[in-house]
Amino acid sequence: MKIKYLLNILLLTAFFWSCDKKDQNKSEDVGVTEEKEFKTEVEQFADIKILRYEIPGFEALTLKEKKLVYYLSQAGLAGRDIMWDQNYRYNLPIRNALENIYTSYKGDKSNEDWKNFEVYLKRVWFANGIHHHYSTMKMKPSFSKTYLEGLLKDTNTTLDAEIIDVLFNDKDSKKVNLSKDADIVLESAVNFYGPDVTTQDVENYYGAIKVDEAKPIEKGLNTRLVKENGKLVEQVYKSGGLYGSAIDEIIKWLAKAQEVAENENQAKALGLLIEFYKTGDIHSWDEYAIAWVTSTEGNIDWINGFIEVYNDPKGYKGSYESIVQLKDFEMSKKMSVLSGNAQWFEDNSPLMDQHKKKNVVGVSYKTVNVAAEAGDASPSTPIGVNLPNNNWIRQEHGSKSVSLGNIIAAYNSAGGTDRLKEFAYDEEEIKLEEEYGKQADKLHTALHEVVGHASGQINKGVGTPKETLKSYKSTIEEGRADLVGLYYLYNSKIQEIGLVDNWENIGKSAYDGYIRNGLLTQLIRLNLGDDVEEAHMRNRQWVSAWAYEQGKKDNVIEKIERDGKTYYNINDYAKLREIFGKLLRETQRITSEGDYEAAKNLVENYGVKVDQDIHKEILERNSQFKSAPYSGFVNPVLVPVTDKEGEITDVKVTQPETFAGQMLDYAKSYEFLK
């Protein structure tokens, strides 16, 4: 489970050397430079800002540790194309064609059509495909079909006519369609299912698979479900299977990483991950997850595999992702306090007693610094992650929660306060945000991941949330974790255990920001007339809208019209905390009992529809700002230094100069799916 960072919105609330050219990461190949003064911002286009991040602590690593980081980063990048293909069946041929045009075209590059072509390509790069990375709506080009056909002809580039048409028509318009009136599998463009597979097919197929109720596997996590001769079959992601050529490269680099593991537990976990990739056996994924979550020693850690299921409308299929991490020793020591108090938070939560865990096992929380990201984690990256996702493993063996410290630092360094001053109700709200917002946001992330996702338990005999809550599973789970964080942010306990110096102001800042974002500012991410589709946006809206409605009688949150502008002002923070607690209790009940109808009513009544008058107003108010609402990153480039025998003697960190340069290098170096 992961948290995505809303830059300029949450801020409102706040490896082996080879002579083979393909394996080389020389700085001259990718246009990188070792900058004396680090510059976070790279460029901005459309609704996106590209940033850089540093890797604090990398130079202090031993050579063996640097090799481990390098090999793991190469393993991650080796699977990059898997994410592209998972997102949409035509993404790879589209990307190849657009990149060939970009590098080969010799015609006029000063006109608006070419400039629009460049922006479109960059948007496709950023989204790992032609559907928007956040809204999942198809991004249509701002140039004509005729212009594209001319570019294809001028550069001797081939692209099927059907695919060309898809770029400009309304076919496959949503990568993930969660509309209650849709066949959410058949009408989603994501490539986890064959084009003729329906929602009922998926439910029948996976419903017929019997699992151990005490230790259920993550059914279908690493497969594509298709029809062959009218019969449903799974194509398994594995060596020799679907995505096998890329997976073989992942295995190659993981094997090198295993050779330089910091300890036996790390090596064991890497070996089990390799076994999973070789066999595709989902039971081996559970074995790996247990070994990984219980491997807590060492300075290096990683996330690699088919993990998050947000992109699957049915919540079965895992998207490929990779994150390589270094410990941030100072922050991890401080934040381990949360882990040590996890049982207190559980015992003192407003949950029904039967829904509380009697023994919160092994919640390990660390602040880490990212060294490399790929797949679903790049270029748009989370700021916090809590894994594994399999609930029985979390209950019996614990979980790892991490906050990506250098990513958050990069976001913060690129932020501003103009939008805050536009959408905050008064000077007091602005002052609270400026003084306490970043600290409140960081603590909410920690509480969300460490306490939120680790809390609560499902009633015996009730299926997993993906089976019981179906398409509402992800937004209910994210809202539940948010509510845990909100409930404890306005509580003296966080000051008693030394996390903050002024819990009241931290809590007020967090509440102001959450309501402001949930009811107003996140709307800048939607086109006028759109419903809310993305799971995290939905959960922020249904939490905020439900709380607003519940507090109307006592004027807990006041809606104010001033000079033609809408604001929300919190009049009673203590009562709002009670409301959050009440909603948390109900959300946990929904999860524990598998109450689909209650989940549906909560999300559909509060989280989907948008007040069009307010939306229009927000877009008009936001139009004055030039800063993009979405941000993501280029990755540092890890360059191995070798001796005459080809042995690695050091690994250097360099930074890409341009987003396009890194994307083109990735296409050249990590194209393992044809």
Secondary structure as the mmCIF struct_conf table of DSSP 4:
data_model
#
loop_
_struct_conf.conf_type_id
_struct_conf.id
_struct_conf.beg_label_comp_id
_struct_conf.beg_label_asym_id
_struct_conf.beg_label_seq_id
_struct_conf.end_label_comp_id
_struct_conf.end_label_asym_id
_struct_conf.end_label_seq_id
STRN STRN1 LYS A 2 LYS A 4
TURN_TY1_P TURN_TY1_P1 LEU A 7 ILE A 9
HELX_RH_3T_P HELX_RH_3T_P1 LEU A 10 LEU A 12
BEND BEND1 CYS A 19 ASP A 20
HELX_RH_3T_P HELX_RH_3T_P2 LYS A 21 ASP A 23
HELX_RH_AL_P HELX_RH_AL_P1 SER A 27 VAL A 30
TURN_TY1_P TURN_TY1_P2 GLY A 31 GLY A 31
STRN STRN2 VAL A 32 THR A 33
BEND BEND2 LYS A 36 GLU A 37
STRN STRN3 GLU A 41 PHE A 45
TURN_TY1_P TURN_TY1_P3 ALA A 46 ASP A 47
STRN STRN4 ILE A 48 LEU A 51
TURN_TY1_P TURN_TY1_P4 PRO A 56 GLY A 57
HELX_RH_3T_P HELX_RH_3T_P3 PHE A 58 ALA A 60
BEND BEND3 LEU A 61 LEU A 61
HELX_RH_AL_P HELX_RH_AL_P2 LEU A 63 ALA A 78
TURN_TY1_P TURN_TY1_P5 GLY A 79 GLY A 79
HELX_RH_AL_P HELX_RH_AL_P3 ARG A 80 ASN A 87
TURN_TY1_P TURN_TY1_P6 ARG A 89 TYR A 90
HELX_RH_AL_P HELX_RH_AL_P4 ASN A 91 SER A 104
BEND BEND4 GLY A 107 GLY A 107
BEND BEND5 SER A 110 ASN A 111
HELX_RH_AL_P HELX_RH_AL_P5 GLU A 112 ALA A 127
TURN_TY1_P TURN_TY1_P7 ASN A 128 ASN A 128
BEND BEND6 GLY A 129 ILE A 130
STRN STRN5 HIS A 131 HIS A 131
TURN_TY1_P TURN_TY1_P8 HIS A 133 SER A 135
STRN STRN6 MET A 137 LYS A 138
BEND BEND7 SER A 142 PHE A 143
HELX_RH_AL_P HELX_RH_AL_P6 LYS A 145 ASP A 154
TURN_TY1_P TURN_TY1_P9 THR A 155 ASN A 156
HELX_RH_AL_P HELX_RH_AL_P7 ALA A 161 PHE A 168
BEND BEND8 ASN A 169 ASP A 170
TURN_TY1_P TURN_TY1_P10 LYS A 171 ASP A 172
STRN STRN7 LYS A 174 LYS A 174
BEND BEND9 LYS A 175 VAL A 176
TURN_TY1_P TURN_TY1_P11 LYS A 180 ASP A 181
BEND BEND10 ALA A 182 ALA A 182
TURN_TY1_P TURN_TY1_P12 ILE A 184 GLU A 187
TURN_TY1_P TURN_TY1_P13 ASN A 191 PHE A 192
STRN STRN8 TYR A 193 TYR A 193
TURN_TY1_P TURN_TY1_P14 PRO A 195 ASP A 196
HELX_RH_AL_P HELX_RH_AL_P8 THR A 199 GLY A 207
TURN_TY1_P TURN_TY1_P15 ALA A 208 ALA A 208
BEND BEND11 GLU A 213 LYS A 215
TURN_TY1_P TURN_TY1_P16 LYS A 219 ASN A 222
STRN STRN9 THR A 223 GLU A 228
TURN_TY1_P TURN_TY1_P17 ASN A 229 GLY A 230
STRN STRN10 LYS A 231 VAL A 236
STRN STRN11 TYR A 237 TYR A 237
BEND BEND12 LYS A 238 LYS A 238
TURN_TY1_P TURN_TY1_P18 SER A 239 GLY A 240
BEND BEND13 GLY A 241 GLY A 241
STRN STRN12 LEU A 242 LEU A 242
TURN_TY1_P TURN_TY1_P19 TYR A 243 TYR A 243
HELX_RH_AL_P HELX_RH_AL_P9 GLY A 244 GLU A 259
TURN_TY1_P TURN_TY1_P20 VAL A 260 VAL A 260
BEND BEND14 GLU A 262 ASN A 263
HELX_RH_AL_P HELX_RH_AL_P10 GLU A 264 THR A 279
HELX_RH_AL_P HELX_RH_AL_P11 ILE A 282 VAL A 293
TURN_TY1_P TURN_TY1_P21 THR A 294 THR A 294
BEND BEND15 GLY A 298 ASN A 299
STRN STRN13 ILE A 300 PHE A 306
TURN_TY1_P TURN_TY1_P22 TYR A 310 ASN A 311
BEND BEND16 ASP A 312 ASP A 312
TURN_TY1_P TURN_TY1_P23 PRO A 313 LYS A 314
BEND BEND17 GLY A 315 GLY A 315
HELX_LH_PP_P HELX_LH_PP_P1 LYS A 317 SER A 319
STRN STRN14 TYR A 320 LYS A 327
HELX_RH_AL_P HELX_RH_AL_P12 PHE A 329 GLY A 340
TURN_TY1_P TURN_TY1_P24 ASN A 341 ASN A 341
HELX_RH_AL_P HELX_RH_AL_P13 ALA A 342 ASP A 347
TURN_TY1_P TURN_TY1_P25 ASN A 348 ASN A 348
BEND BEND18 SER A 349 LEU A 351
HELX_RH_3T_P HELX_RH_3T_P4 ASP A 353 HIS A 355
BEND BEND19 LYS A 356 LYS A 356
BEND BEND20 LYS A 358 ASN A 359
STRN STRN15 VAL A 363 GLY A 375
TURN_TY1_P TURN_TY1_P26 ASP A 376 ALA A 377
BEND BEND21 SER A 378 SER A 380
STRN STRN16 PRO A 382 LEU A 387
HELX_RH_AL_P HELX_RH_AL_P14 ASN A 391 HIS A 397
STRN STRN17 SER A 399 LEU A 404
HELX_RH_AL_P HELX_RH_AL_P15 GLY A 405 SER A 413
TURN_TY1_P TURN_TY1_P27 ALA A 414 ALA A 414
BEND BEND22 THR A 417 THR A 417
HELX_RH_AL_P HELX_RH_AL_P16 ASP A 418 PHE A 423
BEND BEND23 ALA A 424 ASP A 426
HELX_RH_AL_P HELX_RH_AL_P17 GLU A 427 ALA A 446
HELX_RH_PI_P HELX_RH_PI_P1 LEU A 447 GLY A 452
TURN_TY1_P TURN_TY1_P28 HIS A 453 ALA A 454
HELX_LH_PP_P HELX_LH_PP_P2 ILE A 458 ASN A 459
TURN_TY1_P TURN_TY1_P29 LYS A 460 GLY A 461
HELX_RH_AL_P HELX_RH_AL_P18 PRO A 465 THR A 468
TURN_TY1_P TURN_TY1_P30 LEU A 469 LEU A 469
HELX_RH_3T_P HELX_RH_3T_P5 LYS A 470 TYR A 472
HELX_RH_AL_P HELX_RH_AL_P19 LYS A 473 LEU A 489
TURN_TY1_P TURN_TY1_P31 TYR A 490 TYR A 490
BEND BEND24 ASN A 491 ASN A 491
TURN_TY1_P TURN_TY1_P32 SER A 492 SER A 492
HELX_RH_AL_P HELX_RH_AL_P20 LYS A 493 GLU A 496
TURN_TY1_P TURN_TY1_P33 ILE A 497 GLY A 498
BEND BEND25 LEU A 499 LEU A 499
BEND BEND26 ASP A 501 ASP A 501
HELX_RH_AL_P HELX_RH_AL_P21 TRP A 503 LEU A 519
TURN_TY1_P TURN_TY1_P34 LEU A 520 LEU A 520
HELX_RH_3T_P HELX_RH_3T_P6 THR A 521 ARG A 525
BEND BEND27 LEU A 526 LEU A 526
TURN_TY1_P TURN_TY1_P35 LEU A 528 GLY A 529
HELX_LH_PP_P HELX_LH_PP_P3 ASP A 530 VAL A 532
BEND BEND28 GLU A 534 GLU A 534
HELX_RH_AL_P HELX_RH_AL_P22 ALA A 535 GLN A 550
TURN_TY1_P TURN_TY1_P36 GLY A 551 ASN A 555
BEND BEND29 VAL A 556 VAL A 556
STRN STRN18 ILE A 557 ARG A 562
TURN_TY1_P TURN_TY1_P37 ASP A 563 GLY A 564
STRN STRN19 LYS A 565 ILE A 570
BEND BEND30 ASN A 571 ASN A 571
HELX_RH_AL_P HELX_RH_AL_P23 TYR A 573 GLU A 593
TURN_TY1_P TURN_TY1_P38 GLY A 594 GLY A 594
HELX_RH_AL_P HELX_RH_AL_P24 TYR A 596 VAL A 603
HELX_RH_PI_P HELX_RH_PI_P2 GLU A 604 VAL A 608
HELX_RH_AL_P HELX_RH_AL_P25 GLN A 612 ASN A 622
TURN_TY1_P TURN_TY1_P39 SER A 623 GLN A 624
BEND BEND31 SER A 627 SER A 627
BEND BEND32 PRO A 629 PRO A 629
STRN STRN20 TYR A 630 PHE A 633
HELX_LH_PP_P HELX_LH_PP_P4 VAL A 634 PRO A 636
STRN STRN21 VAL A 637 THR A 642
TURN_TY1_P TURN_TY1_P40 LYS A 644 GLU A 645
BEND BEND33 GLY A 646 GLY A 646
STRN STRN22 ILE A 648 PRO A 656
BEND BEND34 GLU A 657 GLU A 657
HELX_RH_AL_P HELX_RH_AL_P26 PHE A 659 SER A 669
BEND BEND35 TYR A 670 TYR A 670
#
